[in-house]
Amino acid sequence: MKKNLSFLIFFLLILSGIVNAEDGWKSLFNGKDLNGWKQLNGEAKYEVVDGIIVGTTVFGTPNSFLCTEKNYSDFIFEVDLLVEENMNSGIQFRSLSKADYRDGRVHGYQCEVDPSDRAWSGGIYDEARRGWLYPLELNPEAQSALKQGEWNTYRIECIGNSIKTWLNGIACSHVIDDMTSEGFIALQVHSINNKEKEGQQIKWRNVRIKTENLKPSPSEGIYVVNLIPNYLSETEKKQGFKLLFDGNSADEWKSEKTGVFPKQGWEVKNGELAVLSKDVSPERGGNIITKKEFGPFEFKFEFNMAEGANSGIKYGIGNNGPGLGLEYQILDDSKHPDAKNGVVGNRTLASLYDLIPAKKENRYVQKPGEWNRGRIVVFPDNTVQHWLNGRKVVEYKRGDNIYKALVARSKYSKYEGFGMAPKGPILLQDHQDNVSFRSLKIREL
């Protein structure tokens, strides 16, 4: 009986996080007080109640962070948390607070805690820096991972440039990035703008970390956001992606007219494939296309447009004539007049040009001079999607009645079978404005 009781006590200690059964795991919370932690930025309340860290919202204070005093680089981190419904929170990691950056504002990677209807828990946000890196629209199967009103287990794996998250055993996010390699871990209590929400709570227990003998988890096939320019990760290779631009040469591209890469109007410099403005290069190079043709595909790319710029990426190019195809619009909506032309905004950024407007929010769009992440997916069943910075902004089906009606009322109405080519090149448009491209990756579906 005494032996059984001792085993039971040991088992309960494991569950409470005081004893770590797995080799290499260390507890970051002793179950009694907040020794080893410090609070930064806001004045939300943090306390220990019955062996659990409890964070409570306070009205009129900014985001609050309970931060480890120690920094971590490569690690696997796990924590159980219980959050009230509609209370936003997050787990900071590889995060920083420096006097020369916004007066010590905590910034860095955050694993989202989002019990709202949006359901982006497990996504990756860059707090006070770049914004959303991995919204869970990219992985909708993970949006149901959070259990409302129950304890949830988060897992964060940072090994080298690879960042992965899980929620209750479900793979949520995979980001490859090299902006910050080391920083503290922090438990966030988000600010509130409504006095009635004061007193909401989030609770944490079993806070633990492993920093030695780390082994990367196998890929689970989810979408990868790779933020290292022109770099193709092993996971992306396994998923079938290939580079269409390696940062050094334009060997995969040629002039639409001459069949060789233009000597004027385009340049490869600083890891970018750029169409130059007419002011810099009066002699134009014209549109460029891939040397290879593609059927159903997924095309990922980054673009950086000058203020007031106009360009586009075309696909579905058939025999209607040079440069005639479906277009992912690239446009400075605030400065270029074409944004106000067309119908209901169907010539704005990321729209299917002159056919379908992109449904987007300004807060998810990077301004001219900054890099945006685009994505075009053409499925074998002719369903097509446009994505912008991790959010789907256009979806349609080539050839259905709605598509035919849209074409019939557009500038393309006179072209038989417009946009329906089963196979064709990808085109980067020369619209005489400066736009740079990088991280051009494609896989056939």
BELBELZI-V79781 format. One record per residue. N is the residue number from 0. RES is the residue in three letters. PSI is psi in radians with two decimals (NA if undefined). NEAR is the number of other ideal C-beta (glycine too) atoms within 10 Angstrom. D_CENTER is the distance of its C-alpha to the mean C-alpha in whole Angstrom. Layout:
n:res:psi:near:d_center
N:RES:PSI:NEAR:D_CENTER
N:RES:PSI:NEAR:D_CENTER
//
This chain:
n:res:psi:near:d_center
0:MET:-0.76:5:55
1:LYS:-0.66:6:54
2:LYS:-0.73:7:52
3:ASN:-0.68:8:50
4:LEU:-0.72:9:49
5:SER:-0.71:10:48
6:PHE:-0.70:10:46
7:LEU:-0.75:10:44
8:ILE:-0.75:10:44
9:PHE:-0.70:11:42
10:PHE:-0.71:12:40
11:LEU:-0.62:11:39
12:LEU:-0.64:14:38
13:ILE:-0.81:13:36
14:LEU:-0.58:12:34
15:SER:-0.16:14:34
16:GLY:-0.01:22:32
17:ILE:-0.59:15:36
18:VAL:2.38:14:36
19:ASN:2.00:16:34
20:ALA:-0.55:10:35
21:GLU:2.37:8:32
22:ASP:2.32:8:33
23:GLY:-0.27:12:31
24:TRP:2.42:15:30
25:LYS:2.39:12:30
26:SER:2.38:16:30
27:LEU:0.02:20:29
28:PHE:2.17:24:31
29:ASN:-0.03:14:35
30:GLY:-0.06:17:35
31:LYS:-0.72:9:37
32:ASP:-3.07:11:36
33:LEU:0.58:14:33
34:ASN:2.30:9:34
35:GLY:0.01:14:32
36:TRP:2.71:21:29
37:LYS:2.61:13:29
38:GLN:2.36:18:28
39:LEU:2.65:17:26
40:ASN:-1.59:21:26
41:GLY:3.06:18:27
42:GLU:0.46:12:30
43:ALA:2.78:25:29
44:LYS:2.23:15:31
45:TYR:2.31:18:30
46:GLU:2.89:11:33
47:VAL:2.15:15:34
48:VAL:2.04:9:36
49:ASP:0.76:8:37
50:GLY:0.28:14:35
51:ILE:2.42:18:32
52:ILE:2.21:22:30
53:VAL:2.19:17:30
54:GLY:2.33:26:28
55:THR:2.31:16:29
56:THR:2.54:24:28
57:VAL:2.24:17:30
58:PHE:2.47:14:30
59:GLY:0.24:11:30
60:THR:2.59:15:28
61:PRO:-3.12:13:25
62:ASN:2.36:21:22
63:SER:2.57:24:24
64:PHE:2.17:28:23
65:LEU:1.91:20:25
66:CYS:2.51:23:25
67:THR:2.48:22:26
68:GLU:-0.35:9:29
69:LYS:2.55:11:28
70:ASN:2.68:13:25
71:TYR:2.54:18:23
72:SER:-1.48:13:21
73:ASP:2.32:17:21
74:PHE:2.91:19:21
75:ILE:2.19:20:21
76:PHE:2.41:22:21
77:GLU:2.57:18:22
78:VAL:2.55:23:23
79:ASP:2.42:19:24
80:LEU:2.65:24:24
81:LEU:2.11:16:25
82:VAL:2.53:24:24
83:GLU:2.65:16:26
84:GLU:2.40:9:24
85:ASN:0.38:12:22
86:MET:1.99:19:22
87:ASN:2.46:22:19
88:SER:-2.97:24:18
89:GLY:2.90:25:16
90:ILE:1.96:22:17
91:GLN:2.55:27:16
92:PHE:2.70:24:16
93:ARG:0.83:23:17
94:SER:2.82:28:18
95:LEU:2.76:19:20
96:SER:1.91:22:23
97:LYS:2.49:11:25
98:ALA:-0.53:7:28
99:ASP:0.07:6:27
100:TYR:1.76:13:23
101:ARG:0.76:13:24
102:ASP:0.70:9:27
103:GLY:0.18:13:25
104:ARG:2.23:17:22
105:VAL:2.27:26:20
106:HIS:2.66:20:17
107:GLY:-2.95:22:14
108:TYR:2.49:28:12
109:GLN:2.28:26:12
110:CYS:2.07:27:12
111:GLU:2.46:27:12
112:VAL:1.89:24:16
113:ASP:1.50:22:16
114:PRO:0.15:20:19
115:SER:3.11:12:19
116:ASP:-0.40:6:19
117:ARG:-0.66:14:15
118:ALA:0.99:18:15
119:TRP:0.38:24:12
120:SER:2.31:29:13
121:GLY:-0.19:28:12
122:GLY:2.94:29:8
123:ILE:2.15:27:7
124:TYR:2.54:22:8
125:ASP:1.67:20:10
126:GLU:2.23:19:13
127:ALA:0.54:18:15
128:ARG:-1.57:18:13
129:ARG:-0.13:17:10
130:GLY:-2.61:14:9
131:TRP:2.19:21:6
132:LEU:-0.65:23:3
133:TYR:1.35:29:3
134:PRO:2.56:22:6
135:LEU:0.06:24:8
136:GLU:-0.45:17:9
137:LEU:-0.31:23:8
138:ASN:1.20:22:10
139:PRO:-0.42:10:13
140:GLU:-0.35:11:16
141:ALA:-0.09:23:14
142:GLN:-0.25:19:15
143:SER:0.19:12:18
144:ALA:-0.61:21:18
145:LEU:2.34:24:19
146:LYS:1.98:14:23
147:GLN:2.31:10:24
148:GLY:0.22:9:27
149:GLU:2.90:10:27
150:TRP:2.37:14:26
151:ASN:2.46:19:23
152:THR:2.08:15:22
153:TYR:2.53:24:19
154:ARG:2.26:20:18
155:ILE:2.22:24:16
156:GLU:2.06:20:17
157:CYS:1.92:24:16
158:ILE:1.93:15:18
159:GLY:-2.27:12:18
160:ASN:-0.03:16:15
161:SER:2.25:20:14
162:ILE:2.14:23:12
163:LYS:2.59:24:12
164:THR:2.62:27:13
165:TRP:2.66:21:16
166:LEU:2.05:26:17
167:ASN:0.71:19:21
168:GLY:-0.03:8:21
169:ILE:2.20:18:18
170:ALA:2.20:20:15
171:CYS:-0.91:30:12
172:SER:2.66:28:9
173:HIS:1.94:26:9
174:VAL:2.41:20:7
175:ILE:2.08:20:10
176:ASP:2.64:20:11
177:ASP:0.37:11:14
178:MET:-0.74:14:14
179:THR:2.13:17:16
180:SER:-0.18:12:18
181:GLU:2.56:14:20
182:GLY:-3.09:22:21
183:PHE:2.93:22:22
184:ILE:2.47:26:21
185:ALA:2.57:26:21
186:LEU:2.11:27:21
187:GLN:2.41:27:21
188:VAL:2.00:28:23
189:HIS:2.62:19:21
190:SER:2.76:18:23
191:ILE:2.52:19:25
192:ASN:0.23:7:27
193:ASN:2.10:8:29
194:LYS:-0.52:9:32
195:GLU:-0.36:8:32
196:LYS:-0.01:15:29
197:GLU:2.38:13:31
198:GLY:-0.06:13:32
199:GLN:2.62:21:29
200:GLN:2.62:15:28
201:ILE:2.49:24:26
202:LYS:2.54:18:27
203:TRP:2.51:23:26
204:ARG:2.97:19:28
205:ASN:0.89:22:28
206:VAL:1.98:24:26
207:ARG:2.81:17:26
208:ILE:2.62:21:25
209:LYS:2.24:18:26
210:THR:-0.06:14:26
211:GLU:2.70:9:28
212:ASN:0.78:7:29
213:LEU:2.43:15:25
214:LYS:2.17:8:24
215:PRO:2.39:14:21
216:SER:2.63:15:20
217:PRO:2.64:7:20
218:SER:2.41:17:17
219:GLU:0.24:13:17
220:GLY:0.13:11:16
221:ILE:2.90:18:12
222:TYR:2.48:17:10
223:VAL:2.23:22:8
224:VAL:1.91:20:6
225:ASN:1.94:23:9
226:LEU:0.10:20:9
227:ILE:2.04:13:13
228:PRO:2.31:15:14
229:ASN:0.43:18:16
230:TYR:2.23:16:16
231:LEU:1.96:16:16
232:SER:2.85:17:16
233:GLU:-0.66:11:18
234:THR:-0.75:20:16
235:GLU:-0.66:21:15
236:LYS:-0.76:12:19
237:LYS:-0.51:11:20
238:GLN:-0.09:16:17
239:GLY:0.10:12:20
240:PHE:2.56:20:17
241:LYS:2.61:14:20
242:LEU:2.35:16:19
243:LEU:-0.04:24:21
244:PHE:2.15:23:21
245:ASP:0.07:17:21
246:GLY:-0.17:17:21
247:ASN:-0.54:9:25
248:SER:2.80:11:27
249:ALA:0.64:16:27
250:ASP:-0.40:12:28
251:GLU:-0.01:20:26
252:TRP:2.70:25:27
253:LYS:2.82:17:30
254:SER:2.41:18:32
255:GLU:-0.52:21:32
256:LYS:-0.78:14:36
257:THR:-0.35:11:37
258:GLY:-0.03:9:35
259:VAL:2.78:9:35
260:PHE:2.38:18:32
261:PRO:2.51:23:33
262:LYS:-0.36:11:35
263:GLN:2.74:12:34
264:GLY:-0.38:22:31
265:TRP:2.66:22:29
266:GLU:2.69:18:28
267:VAL:2.04:17:26
268:LYS:2.43:10:26
269:ASN:0.66:10:24
270:GLY:0.32:14:21
271:GLU:2.52:20:21
272:LEU:1.91:27:22
273:ALA:2.40:21:23
274:VAL:2.25:27:26
275:LEU:2.70:22:28
276:SER:2.76:17:29
277:LYS:-0.42:14:33
278:ASP:-0.62:9:34
279:VAL:-0.68:10:33
280:SER:1.54:18:34
281:PRO:-0.58:11:37
282:GLU:2.13:10:37
283:ARG:2.62:16:34
284:GLY:-0.32:20:33
285:GLY:-3.11:17:32
286:ASN:2.59:24:29
287:ILE:2.61:25:28
288:ILE:2.80:23:27
289:THR:2.56:19:26
290:LYS:-0.48:13:29
291:LYS:2.61:13:28
292:GLU:2.64:13:28
293:PHE:2.45:19:25
294:GLY:-2.37:12:26
295:PRO:2.38:17:23
296:PHE:2.90:18:20
297:GLU:2.15:21:16
298:PHE:2.10:21:15
299:LYS:2.48:22:12
300:PHE:2.79:23:13
301:GLU:2.53:21:12
302:PHE:2.61:26:15
303:ASN:1.96:19:17
304:MET:2.55:27:19
305:ALA:2.84:17:22
306:GLU:2.28:13:24
307:GLY:0.20:15:25
308:ALA:2.76:22:24
309:ASN:2.30:21:24
310:SER:-2.91:25:23
311:GLY:2.87:22:21
312:ILE:2.19:23:21
313:LYS:2.63:23:23
314:TYR:3.04:21:24
315:GLY:0.49:23:26
316:ILE:2.20:24:29
317:GLY:-2.37:17:32
318:ASN:0.36:10:36
319:ASN:-0.30:17:36
320:GLY:2.90:9:36
321:PRO:2.32:12:34
322:GLY:0.16:17:30
323:LEU:1.94:18:31
324:GLY:3.11:24:28
325:LEU:2.43:30:25
326:GLU:2.21:23:23
327:TYR:1.87:29:19
328:GLN:2.33:27:20
329:ILE:2.02:27:19
330:LEU:2.47:25:21
331:ASP:1.69:22:21
332:ASP:-0.53:20:22
333:SER:-0.40:13:24
334:LYS:-0.42:14:26
335:HIS:2.30:22:27
336:PRO:-0.38:10:29
337:ASP:-0.35:16:28
338:ALA:-0.45:18:25
339:LYS:-0.04:10:29
340:ASN:-3.08:12:30
341:GLY:-2.65:18:30
342:VAL:2.27:13:29
343:VAL:0.72:9:27
344:GLY:0.38:17:25
345:ASN:0.24:19:24
346:ARG:0.29:26:24
347:THR:3.03:22:21
348:LEU:2.29:25:18
349:ALA:0.02:27:16
350:SER:2.82:29:19
351:LEU:1.79:25:21
352:TYR:2.19:25:24
353:ASP:0.15:20:27
354:LEU:-0.97:24:26
355:ILE:2.20:22:23
356:PRO:2.55:19:22
357:ALA:2.29:23:18
358:LYS:1.77:15:17
359:LYS:2.80:21:15
360:GLU:2.44:9:15
361:ASN:-0.53:8:16
362:ARG:-0.23:8:14
363:TYR:0.25:15:10
364:VAL:2.26:18:12
365:GLN:2.44:17:13
366:LYS:2.87:11:17
367:PRO:2.43:18:19
368:GLY:-0.14:10:19
369:GLU:2.80:10:15
370:TRP:2.32:18:13
371:ASN:2.60:19:10
372:ARG:2.08:19:8
373:GLY:2.89:21:10
374:ARG:2.30:22:11
375:ILE:2.24:24:15
376:VAL:2.16:18:16
377:VAL:1.89:22:20
378:PHE:2.77:14:21
379:PRO:-0.45:11:25
380:ASP:0.18:10:26
381:ASN:0.13:17:25
382:THR:2.36:14:22
383:VAL:2.44:23:20
384:GLN:2.49:15:16
385:HIS:2.34:26:14
386:TRP:2.59:23:11
387:LEU:2.03:23:9
388:ASN:0.79:23:6
389:GLY:0.11:21:5
390:ARG:2.36:20:8
391:LYS:2.16:19:11
392:VAL:-0.28:25:14
393:VAL:2.43:22:17
394:GLU:2.34:14:19
395:TYR:3.05:18:22
396:LYS:2.03:13:25
397:ARG:2.30:20:27
398:GLY:-0.18:14:30
399:ASP:3.09:12:31
400:ASN:-0.64:8:33
401:ILE:-0.78:11:30
402:TYR:-0.80:21:29
403:LYS:-0.67:12:33
404:ALA:-0.67:10:33
405:LEU:-0.74:19:31
406:VAL:-0.69:22:32
407:ALA:-0.49:11:35
408:ARG:0.14:11:35
409:SER:-3.13:18:33
410:LYS:-0.17:12:34
411:TYR:0.14:18:33
412:SER:-0.49:10:36
413:LYS:-0.08:10:39
414:TYR:2.03:16:37
415:GLU:2.26:8:38
416:GLY:0.52:12:35
417:PHE:2.28:23:32
418:GLY:0.09:25:29
419:MET:0.11:17:30
420:ALA:2.20:20:31
421:PRO:-0.34:13:30
422:LYS:2.49:14:29
423:GLY:3.05:20:28
424:PRO:2.91:20:27
425:ILE:2.41:26:23
426:LEU:2.34:24:24
427:LEU:2.23:26:23
428:GLN:2.41:23:25
429:ASP:1.80:23:28
430:HIS:0.37:19:28
431:GLN:0.26:17:30
432:ASP:2.70:22:27
433:ASN:2.04:21:25
434:VAL:2.31:26:21
435:SER:2.56:21:20
436:PHE:2.62:23:18
437:ARG:3.03:19:16
438:SER:0.83:24:14
439:LEU:1.97:24:16
440:LYS:2.48:22:16
441:ILE:2.57:20:17
442:ARG:2.54:17:19
443:GLU:2.46:15:22
444:LEU:NA:12:21
//
